[in-house]
Amino acid sequence: MFEFVKSITVFIFITTVFGGIISNEKYKTYFDFISGLIIILLVISPVVSFLNGDEDLYRNIQSQLFNADMTDAKREIKIAEGSFGDMVRNGIEEDIERTILQMGKKHDIDICEVDIELDNEETDVKVDSAVIRLKEGGEYSKKNIGMLKRDICDYLLIGKEKISICG
């Protein structure tokens, strides 16, 4: 920008000096016309160079747009991974609940509800605890409940203290 202003200032100074030296009006008219064209070219040249593709500016803008797109894409991927992770966790919980219901039938125990609590680790899905509610009014032997609890422990790979059977 400084070079642009400097070149116009120097040209106007030189034009003024030579314009003062020319005494003939006929030549002065031609001189003013040509110097006016040169000033117009000097003023327009930065605009033309910008429009013709100032590569550094163009690359910088392109780079900023690309970085903004990548940031948006990363954010969307993170959101999608979170949603997908939730779907997987819900699917695992449903599979575990279905399997425990089948184990209850195997031991002649009517289960009305199964609540599974999964660990909040992102890399692994582990069962933290399980609460099994039995249907009210059912008569279940301690032996069958003990065998159900043992089967659930073996299936979920957790200790007996993390399983609660109530009802």
C-alpha positions in Angstrom: 0.0 0.0 0.0 2.9 2.4 0.8 4.5 1.7 -2.5 1.2 2.4 -4.3 0.8 5.9 -2.6 4.5 6.6 -3.1 4.4 5.9 -6.8 1.3 8.1 -7.3 2.9 11.0 -5.2 6.1 10.9 -7.2 4.3 10.8 -10.5 2.0 13.8 -9.6 5.1 15.7 -8.4 7.0 15.0 -11.7 3.8 15.8 -13.7 3.4 19.2 -11.9 7.1 20.1 -12.6 6.9 19.2 -16.3 3.5 20.8 -16.6 5.0 24.1 -15.3 7.9 23.8 -17.8 5.6 23.4 -20.8 4.6 26.8 -21.9 2.8 26.1 -25.2 -1.0 25.4 -24.6 -1.2 23.0 -27.5 1.4 20.7 -25.9 0.1 21.3 -22.4 -3.3 19.8 -23.4 -1.7 16.6 -24.8 0.6 16.4 -21.7 -2.4 16.7 -19.3 -4.3 14.0 -21.3 -1.4 11.5 -21.2 -0.6 12.2 -17.6 -4.2 11.7 -16.7 -4.2 8.3 -18.4 -1.1 7.3 -16.6 -2.6 8.3 -13.2 -5.7 6.3 -14.0 -3.5 3.3 -14.8 -1.6 3.7 -11.6 -4.8 3.9 -9.5 -6.3 0.9 -11.3 -3.2 -1.4 -11.3 -3.6 -2.7 -7.7 -7.3 -3.5 -8.3 -6.4 -5.3 -11.6 -3.6 -7.3 -9.9 -6.0 -8.4 -7.2 -8.7 -9.4 -9.6 -6.2 -11.3 -11.8 -5.5 -13.6 -8.9 -3.2 -12.4 -6.2 -2.1 -16.0 -5.4 -1.1 -15.4 -1.8 -4.4 -13.8 -0.8 -6.4 -16.4 -2.8 -4.5 -19.3 -1.1 -5.0 -17.7 2.3 -8.7 -17.4 1.8 -8.9 -20.9 0.4 -6.9 -22.2 3.4 -9.2 -20.4 5.9 -12.3 -21.9 4.2 -10.8 -25.4 4.2 -9.9 -25.1 7.9 -13.4 -23.9 8.7 -14.9 -26.9 6.8 -12.6 -29.3 8.6 -13.5 -27.9 12.0 -17.2 -28.3 11.2 -16.6 -31.8 9.9 -14.7 -32.8 13.0 -17.5 -31.4 15.2 -20.1 -33.3 13.2 -18.1 -36.6 13.4 -17.8 -36.2 17.2 -21.6 -35.7 17.4 -22.2 -38.7 15.2 -19.8 -40.8 17.2 -21.6 -39.9 20.4 -25.0 -40.7 18.9 -23.7 -44.0 17.4 -22.1 -44.8 20.8 -25.4 -44.2 22.5 -27.2 -46.4 20.0 -24.7 -49.2 20.5 -24.9 -49.0 24.3 -28.7 -49.1 24.2 -28.6 -52.1 21.9 -26.2 -53.9 24.3 -28.5 -53.1 27.2 -31.5 -54.5 25.4 -29.6 -57.7 24.4 -28.5 -58.2 28.1 -32.0 -57.7 29.3 -33.4 -60.2 26.8 -30.8 -62.8 27.8 -31.5 -62.3 31.5 -35.3 -62.7 30.9 -34.5 -66.0 29.1 -32.3 -67.1 32.1 -35.2 -66.4 34.4 -37.5 -68.6 32.3 -34.9 -71.4 32.4 -34.9 -71.3 36.2 -38.7 -70.9 36.4 -38.5 -67.3 37.7 -40.8 -64.6 36.3 -38.8 -61.4 35.9 -40.9 -58.3 35.3 -38.0 -55.8 34.9 -34.3 -55.7 34.3 -32.2 -52.5 34.8 -28.6 -52.6 33.6 -26.1 -50.0 34.5 -23.2 -49.8 32.0 -19.8 -48.3 32.9 -19.1 -44.9 31.3 -15.8 -45.9 29.8 -15.6 -44.8 26.1 -13.3 -47.6 24.9 -15.0 -50.6 26.6 -18.5 -51.5 27.4 -18.8 -53.2 30.8 -21.7 -53.9 33.0 -21.4 -52.0 36.3 -24.5 -53.4 38.0 -27.8 -55.1 37.4 -31.1 -54.9 39.2 -33.6 -57.6 38.5 -37.2 -57.2 39.8 -39.3 -60.3 40.1 -43.1 -60.4 39.5 -45.0 -60.0 42.7 -46.8 -63.0 44.2 -44.4 -65.5 42.8 -43.0 -68.3 45.0 -39.3 -68.8 44.1 -36.9 -71.1 45.8 -33.7 -69.7 47.1 -31.9 -72.3 45.1 -33.4 -71.1 41.8 -32.7 -67.5 42.7 -29.1 -68.4 43.6 -28.6 -70.3 40.3 -30.1 -67.3 38.4 -27.7 -65.0 40.2 -24.7 -67.2 39.4 -25.7 -67.5 35.7 -26.1 -63.7 35.5 -22.7 -63.2 37.1 -21.0 -65.7 34.7 -22.7 -64.0 31.7 -22.0 -60.4 32.7 -18.5 -61.2 34.2 -19.3 -59.3 37.4 -19.4 -60.1 41.1 -22.5 -61.2 43.0 -22.5 -58.0 45.0 -23.3 -56.0 41.9 -26.4 -58.0 41.2 -29.6 -57.2 43.1 -32.6 -59.5 42.8 -35.7 -58.1 44.5 -39.4 -58.8 44.4 
